[in-house]
Amino acid sequence: MTAPFRPGPRPGPPPAGPRPGPPPGARPAPVEEVGEARHPAVDAAVHAMINAEALSPADQIAQYEAAYETLRETLASIDQA
């Protein structure tokens, strides 16, 4: 048995008008330094994702999932504080 057909968006020409996003030639705002406002678990997760570049694709996925879980738990604990 198959699920009932649900039509999706219809292909067609792109909408007229300006494209969303910054205007051409716009420069991003400078990034502010956060100084000592760092979190060791977040830093470790970011470094793990950077180091995952040298791993095989299957190992990269596992590394990214572990980093995601660490970041999710860290943000949840910050929200509760």
Secondary structure, 3 states (H helix, E strand, C coil): CCCCCCCCCCCCCCCCCCCCCCCCCCCCCCCCCCCCCCCHHHHHHHHHHHHHHHCCHHHHHHHHHHHHHHHHHHHHHHHHC
